[in-house]
Amino acid sequence: MLKHSRFFIVGLVLTWLLTGTALAQDVTPQHTDPGWQVAYWNNMNLSGPPVLQRTDTNLDFNWGTGAPASGVNADQFSARWTRYIDVPPGNYTITVVADDGVRLWIDEQLLIDQWREQSATTYSAQTYLGSGHHLVRVEYFDRFGDAVIRVSYSQGSQPPPPPPQPIYNWRGEYFNNKSLSGPPVVVRDEPRVDFSWGGGSPAPGVIDADGFSARWSQSLNLPPGNYRFTITVDDGARLFVNGHLLIDAWKDQSPRNYVGDIYLPGGSITVQMEYYENTGGAVARLAWNSGSQPPPPPPPPPTTDAYGFVTAYKLNVRSGPSLYYPVMGWLYRGEQVRLVGRNSAGTWFKVEAAYNFRGWVNAYYVRSNIPPYNLPIAEY
């Protein structure tokens, strides 16, 4: 009889040890588990051994002021749910409703962190999930009052692309080819079509300095009348006005002016200029005037005998007379340049170097043969 009692006592001890061990360990979900593996604690910080472990088919509970289960507090309890989900690749929206605090991870990435007391509140997060299994972990606590926790997810389509930046002036589209083919590499708002890039690029590092093309378009609100459009280009260009091809100069050439006359009925008039640059200097300008108004006077001719020498080791050549304009190229110490003009303050020179390369340089680094204020004010 004593021997049988020993076996009975040993059996009770083993049962207690095995049961205690199971309660002290959080359940690890398996890829094939059909539901959520959940553990409950009678505290709000998931500490110590859980008082209950079970499998929940869905994570969708509204306990009100009651307890989740027998042995679990109605207030001041916490829980952790874990499971794997097997989904097709795509963008997903994860939605959580919680009263009080909640945290949610997918593949150890924290997507929702609202660990605080609150009434029932909805939170959502977006994430991309590849194909296959993904580990989801949800932690929750309730302090007092109602207790609510719900988790769901849904697959959505790709998010819509951001809306394009508004264009208020000329819509400039730039292509890294000479045929305006394919998607543009740059689209931007241009206040006017008046460019002289020399041997530089319209957008260094993005648009090639040679072998590029561009398209500028805008709707102009013009009164009815006769109009003259003038373009200056190096290399080729085409000008369309109100749907008509007004100027066709699509060829390699040094800077040259072209003029086209047209009667316009007034109202919204679409103007589109197409342009390409092959090699060397690059110029694109567009202007127009009404036949009832005299054309603007030409700018004063530059002083032809004005020149200077670069004194800096390497001098930036910019598209305009300030440090805010992009760098188009460089000049080096001792290089001679022709002085075309200046800005109103006389602190920047517009210069022309070899191969008709034009741009603006800081006047401090150029030793000129005439006083700066003897130069005409140049456009940019």
C-alpha positions as CSV (number, residue, x, y, z in Angstrom):
1,M,0.0,0.0,0.0
2,L,2.9,2.4,0.8
3,K,4.5,1.6,-2.5
4,H,1.3,2.5,-4.4
5,S,1.0,5.8,-2.4
6,R,4.5,6.8,-3.4
7,F,3.6,6.3,-7.1
8,F,0.4,8.4,-6.6
9,I,2.4,11.3,-5.0
10,V,5.1,11.2,-7.7
11,G,2.3,11.3,-10.3
12,L,0.7,14.3,-8.7
13,V,4.1,16.2,-8.5
14,L,4.8,15.5,-12.2
15,T,1.3,16.6,-13.2
16,W,1.8,19.9,-11.2
17,L,5.2,20.5,-12.8
18,L,4.0,19.9,-16.3
19,T,0.9,22.1,-15.8
20,G,3.0,24.9,-14.2
21,T,5.5,24.8,-17.0
22,A,2.7,25.0,-19.6
23,L,1.2,28.0,-17.9
24,A,4.6,29.8,-17.5
25,Q,5.4,29.6,-21.3
26,D,3.8,31.7,-24.0
27,V,2.4,29.5,-26.8
28,T,4.4,29.6,-30.0
29,P,2.1,29.6,-33.1
30,Q,2.7,27.1,-35.9
31,H,2.4,27.9,-39.6
32,T,-0.5,25.4,-39.7
33,D,-2.5,26.8,-36.7
34,P,-6.1,27.5,-37.7
35,G,-6.6,30.4,-35.3
36,W,-5.0,32.8,-32.8
37,Q,-2.8,31.4,-30.0
38,V,-3.7,33.7,-27.0
39,A,-2.4,34.0,-23.4
40,Y,-4.1,36.1,-20.7
41,W,-2.5,37.7,-17.6
42,N,-4.2,39.1,-14.5
43,N,-2.1,42.3,-14.8
44,M,-1.8,45.1,-17.4
45,N,1.8,44.5,-18.5
46,L,1.8,40.8,-19.7
47,S,4.3,39.9,-16.9
48,G,4.7,36.6,-15.1
49,P,3.0,33.3,-16.0
50,P,-0.3,33.6,-17.9
51,V,-3.5,32.5,-16.1
52,L,-5.1,31.2,-19.3
53,Q,-4.0,29.9,-22.7
54,R,-6.3,29.0,-25.6
55,T,-7.0,29.2,-29.3
56,D,-9.3,31.9,-30.6
57,T,-10.8,31.5,-34.1
58,N,-11.2,35.2,-34.6
59,L,-9.8,38.2,-32.8
60,D,-13.1,40.1,-32.4
61,F,-14.2,40.7,-28.8
62,N,-16.5,43.1,-27.0
63,W,-16.5,41.9,-23.4
64,G,-18.2,45.0,-22.1
65,T,-17.5,45.1,-18.4
66,G,-17.2,41.3,-18.1
67,A,-14.2,39.0,-18.1
68,P,-12.7,37.3,-21.2
69,A,-13.0,33.9,-19.4
70,S,-13.3,32.2,-16.1
71,G,-10.1,32.9,-14.1
72,V,-9.3,36.1,-15.9
73,N,-10.0,39.5,-14.3
74,A,-12.8,41.7,-15.7
75,D,-10.5,44.7,-15.3
76,Q,-6.7,45.2,-15.2
77,F,-5.9,42.2,-17.5
78,S,-3.7,41.9,-20.6
79,A,-3.4,39.5,-23.4
80,R,-1.2,38.5,-26.4
81,W,-2.5,36.9,-29.6
82,T,-0.1,35.4,-32.2
83,R,-0.7,33.6,-35.5
84,Y,0.6,33.2,-39.0
85,I,-1.4,34.5,-42.0
86,D,-0.8,33.2,-45.5
87,V,-1.6,35.9,-48.1
88,P,-0.9,36.7,-51.7
89,P,1.5,39.5,-52.3
90,G,0.1,43.0,-52.3
91,N,-0.7,46.1,-50.2
92,Y,-2.7,45.5,-47.1
93,T,-4.6,47.7,-44.6
94,I,-4.6,46.5,-41.0
95,T,-7.4,47.8,-38.8
96,V,-7.6,47.6,-35.0
97,V,-10.4,48.7,-32.7
98,A,-9.3,48.8,-29.0
99,D,-10.5,49.9,-25.5
100,D,-7.9,50.3,-23.9
101,G,-4.3,49.9,-25.1
102,V,-3.1,47.9,-28.2
103,R,0.1,47.2,-30.1
104,L,0.4,45.2,-33.4
105,W,3.4,43.8,-35.2
106,I,3.8,42.0,-38.5
107,D,7.0,40.1,-39.0
108,E,8.4,42.0,-35.9
109,Q,7.6,45.4,-37.5
110,L,5.6,47.5,-35.2
111,L,2.7,49.0,-37.2
112,I,0.3,50.2,-34.6
113,D,1.4,51.5,-31.1
114,Q,-1.5,52.9,-29.0
115,W,-0.5,51.6,-25.5
116,R,-2.8,53.9,-23.5
117,E,-6.1,54.2,-21.8
118,Q,-8.9,55.1,-24.2
119,S,-12.4,54.5,-25.2
120,A,-13.0,52.2,-28.2
121,T,-10.9,53.8,-31.0
122,T,-10.1,52.6,-34.5
123,Y,-6.6,52.6,-35.9
124,S,-5.2,51.5,-39.3
125,A,-1.9,51.0,-40.9
126,Q,-0.8,50.1,-44.4
127,T,2.0,47.7,-45.4
128,Y,3.2,45.6,-48.3
129,L,3.2,41.8,-47.7
130,G,5.0,39.4,-49.9
131,S,3.6,36.0,-50.7
132,G,3.7,33.3,-48.0
133,H,3.4,33.2,-44.2
134,H,3.7,36.3,-42.0
135,L,3.7,36.4,-38.2
136,V,1.2,38.7,-36.6
137,R,1.4,39.6,-32.9
138,V,-1.2,41.7,-31.0
139,E,-0.8,42.8,-27.4
140,Y,-3.6,44.4,-25.4
141,F,-4.6,45.6,-22.0
142,D,-7.8,46.7,-20.2
143,R,-7.7,48.9,-17.1
144,F,-11.4,49.2,-16.2
145,G,-14.8,49.6,-17.7
146,D,-15.6,48.3,-21.2
147,A,-13.1,46.0,-22.9
148,V,-13.0,45.8,-26.7
149,I,-10.4,44.4,-29.1
150,R,-10.8,43.7,-32.8
151,V,-8.3,43.0,-35.6
152,S,-8.9,42.7,-39.3
153,Y,-7.0,43.2,-42.5
154,S,-7.9,43.7,-46.2
155,Q,-6.0,43.8,-49.4
156,G,-6.1,46.9,-51.5
157,S,-4.9,48.0,-54.9
158,Q,-1.7,50.0,-55.4
159,P,-1.9,53.4,-53.9
160,P,-2.7,56.1,-56.5
161,P,0.3,58.1,-57.6
162,P,0.7,61.5,-56.1
163,P,-1.0,64.3,-58.1
164,P,1.4,66.2,-60.4
165,Q,2.6,69.5,-59.3
166,P,0.4,72.4,-60.5
167,I,1.6,74.2,-63.6
168,Y,0.8,77.9,-63.6
169,N,3.0,79.1,-66.5
170,W,4.7,77.0,-69.2
171,R,4.7,73.2,-68.7
172,G,8.2,72.2,-69.6
173,E,8.8,68.5,-70.4
174,Y,12.4,67.3,-71.0
175,F,13.6,64.1,-72.6
176,N,17.0,62.4,-72.8
177,N,16.6,61.9,-76.5
178,K,16.2,64.1,-79.6
179,S,12.7,62.9,-80.6
180,L,10.6,63.7,-77.5
181,S,9.9,60.0,-77.1
182,G,9.1,58.0,-74.0
183,P,8.2,59.5,-70.6
184,P,9.9,62.9,-69.8
185,V,12.7,62.8,-67.2
186,V,11.8,66.2,-65.9
187,V,8.4,68.1,-65.8
188,R,8.4,71.5,-64.3
189,D,6.8,74.9,-64.3
190,E,8.7,77.5,-66.4
191,P,7.9,81.2,-66.1
192,R,9.0,81.8,-69.7
193,V,10.7,80.0,-72.6
194,D,14.0,81.9,-72.6
195,F,17.0,79.7,-72.2
196,S,20.7,79.8,-73.2
197,W,22.3,76.8,-71.6
198,G,25.6,77.1,-73.6
199,G,27.3,73.7,-73.3
200,G,25.5,72.9,-70.1
201,S,22.4,71.0,-69.1
202,P,18.9,72.3,-68.3
203,A,19.1,70.1,-65.1
204,P,22.6,68.8,-64.4
205,G,22.7,65.2,-63.4
206,V,19.2,64.5,-64.7
207,I,19.1,65.9,-68.3
208,D,22.0,65.2,-70.7
209,A,23.9,68.3,-71.9
210,D,23.6,67.1,-75.5
211,G,21.1,64.9,-77.3
212,F,18.1,66.1,-75.4
213,S,14.7,67.5,-76.4
214,A,12.0,69.5,-74.7
215,R,8.4,70.6,-75.1
216,W,6.8,73.7,-73.6
217,S,3.0,74.3,-73.7
218,Q,0.6,76.8,-72.3
219,S,-2.9,78.2,-72.9
220,L,-2.7,81.9,-73.4
221,N,-5.8,84.2,-73.0
222,L,-5.3,86.6,-76.0
223,P,-7.6,89.2,-77.6
224,P,-8.4,88.7,-81.3
225,G,-6.0,90.1,-83.7
226,N,-2.8,89.5,-85.8
227,Y,0.2,88.2,-83.9
228,R,3.8,87.7,-84.7
229,F,5.7,84.8,-83.0
230,T,9.5,84.8,-82.9
231,I,11.7,81.9,-81.8
232,T,15.5,81.8,-81.4
233,V,16.9,78.3,-81.4
234,D,20.1,76.2,-81.5
235,D,19.4,73.5,-82.7
236,G,15.9,72.5,-84.0
237,A,12.4,73.7,-83.1
238,R,8.8,73.6,-84.2
239,L,6.1,76.0,-83.0
240,F,2.4,75.2,-83.0
241,V,-0.2,78.0,-82.3
242,N,-3.9,77.2,-81.9
243,G,-3.3,73.8,-83.5
244,H,-1.4,75.2,-86.6
245,L,2.3,74.4,-87.3
246,L,3.5,78.0,-87.6
247,I,7.3,77.5,-87.6
248,D,9.1,74.4,-88.7
249,A,12.9,74.6,-88.2
250,W,13.6,71.0,-87.1
251,K,17.4,70.8,-88.0
252,D,20.8,71.3,-86.6
253,Q,21.9,74.9,-86.7
254,S,23.7,77.7,-84.9
255,P,21.5,80.3,-83.1
256,R,19.0,81.6,-85.6
257,N,15.7,83.6,-85.5
258,Y,12.5,82.5,-87.1
259,V,9.2,84.5,-87.4
260,G,5.6,83.4,-88.0
261,D,2.5,85.6,-88.4
262,I,-1.0,84.4,-87.7
263,Y,-4.5,85.8,-87.0
264,L,-6.0,84.5,-83.7
265,P,-9.7,84.7,-82.9
266,G,-9.1,85.4,-79.2
267,G,-9.8,83.5,-76.1
268,S,-7.8,80.6,-74.9
269,I,-5.0,79.9,-77.4
270,T,-2.8,76.8,-77.1
271,V,0.8,77.4,-77.8
272,Q,3.3,74.6,-78.0
273,M,7.0,74.7,-78.8
274,E,9.1,71.6,-79.5
275,Y,12.8,71.7,-79.4
276,Y,15.9,69.5,-79.6
277,E,19.6,70.0,-78.9
278,N,22.2,67.9,-80.8
279,T,25.7,69.1,-79.7
280,G,27.5,72.3,-78.7
281,G,25.6,75.3,-77.6
282,A,21.9,75.2,-76.7
283,V,19.4,78.1,-77.1
284,A,15.6,78.2,-77.0
285,R,13.6,81.4,-76.8
286,L,10.0,82.3,-77.6
287,A,8.3,85.7,-77.8
288,W,5.3,87.2,-79.5
289,N,3.5,90.5,-80.0
290,S,0.2,91.8,-81.3
291,G,0.2,93.4,-84.7
292,S,-1.6,96.4,-83.2
293,Q,1.4,97.1,-80.9
294,P,4.9,97.9,-81.9
295,P,7.4,95.1,-81.2
296,P,9.6,95.6,-78.2
297,P,12.9,97.4,-79.0
298,P,15.9,95.1,-79.4
299,P,18.3,95.0,-76.5
300,P,21.3,97.3,-76.9
301,P,24.2,95.6,-78.6
302,P,26.9,94.5,-76.3
303,T,30.3,96.2,-76.3
304,T,32.2,94.1,-78.8
305,D,35.7,95.0,-77.5
306,A,34.9,94.1,-73.8
307,Y,36.8,91.1,-72.5
308,G,38.2,89.7,-69.3
309,F,40.4,87.0,-67.8
310,V,39.4,84.4,-65.2
311,T,41.3,84.8,-62.0
312,A,39.8,81.9,-60.0
313,Y,41.3,78.4,-60.3
314,K,37.8,77.1,-61.3
315,L,34.9,79.5,-61.9
316,N,31.3,78.3,-62.0
317,V,29.2,79.4,-65.0
318,R,25.6,79.7,-64.0
319,S,22.3,80.2,-66.0
320,G,21.6,83.5,-64.1
321,P,23.2,86.2,-62.0
322,S,23.1,84.7,-58.5
323,L,24.2,81.6,-56.6
324,Y,20.6,80.3,-56.8
325,Y,20.9,79.5,-60.5
326,P,22.2,76.1,-61.5
327,V,25.8,75.6,-62.7
328,M,26.1,75.0,-66.4
329,G,29.8,74.6,-66.7
330,W,33.2,75.9,-65.6
331,L,35.9,78.3,-66.7
332,Y,39.6,78.1,-65.5
333,R,42.3,80.5,-64.5
334,G,43.7,82.5,-67.3
335,E,40.9,81.7,-69.7
336,Q,39.7,84.7,-71.8
337,V,36.0,85.5,-72.2
338,R,34.0,88.1,-74.0
339,L,31.9,90.3,-71.7
340,V,28.4,90.4,-73.1
341,G,26.7,92.3,-70.3
342,R,26.2,92.7,-66.6
343,N,23.4,92.6,-63.9
344,S,22.0,95.9,-62.6
345,A,24.4,95.9,-59.6
346,G,27.5,95.1,-61.7
347,T,28.4,92.2,-59.5
348,W,27.8,89.5,-62.2
349,F,29.0,89.4,-65.8
350,K,27.3,87.6,-68.7
351,V,30.2,86.1,-70.6
352,E,30.7,84.2,-73.9
353,A,33.5,81.7,-74.1
354,A,34.6,79.3,-76.9
355,Y,32.0,77.5,-78.9
356,N,29.3,80.2,-78.2
357,F,29.2,79.0,-74.5
358,R,27.2,81.7,-72.7
359,G,26.5,82.1,-69.0
360,W,26.8,84.2,-65.9
361,V,29.9,84.4,-63.6
362,N,30.8,86.3,-60.5
363,A,32.4,89.6,-61.6
364,Y,34.8,89.4,-58.6
365,Y,36.7,86.6,-60.3
366,V,37.1,88.2,-63.8
367,R,39.7,90.9,-64.6
368,S,38.0,93.1,-67.2
369,N,39.5,95.6,-69.6
370,I,36.7,98.1,-69.1
371,P,34.8,99.4,-66.0
372,P,31.8,97.0,-65.3
373,Y,29.3,99.8,-65.6
374,N,30.3,100.5,-69.2
375,L,28.6,97.1,-70.1
376,P,24.9,97.0,-70.9
377,I,22.5,95.3,-68.6
378,A,21.9,91.9,-70.0
379,E,18.8,89.7,-69.9
380,Y,18.7,86.3,-68.4
